[in-house]
Amino acid sequence: SKILVQSIINIGISGTMELDLQLYKDVGGGGYSAVSNSGITQNRITTTNSSESMLFLDSPSTTSAVSFKVYYKVSANTVYINYTYSGDSVGSSIILMEVGA
């Protein structure tokens, strides 16, 4: 089977910056590593709120537990994960769906 991974990360951005989001995967408790071709880079010009989404089809080839996380990095200023730049709380999600081969 394959796993379709969909993440929706809600963020508030204060100022001009570059934002990198990257999907990471752990198989069987062996530690998280970056999933190639799953990241996005966004260049922001103004203070804003945004929903950034990623979609990735994984072929884990294992019977061990598989976990996913989204890591982020910013070049400058401030990013608020799960909050608007004005401080309102919003949610984010990672949805995993098993799909047939």
Secondary structure by P-SEA (a helix, b strand, c coil): cbbbbbbbbbbccccbbbbbbbbbbbccccbbbbbcccbbbbbbcccbbbbbbbbbbbbcccccbbbbbbbbccccccccccccccccccccbbbbbbbcc
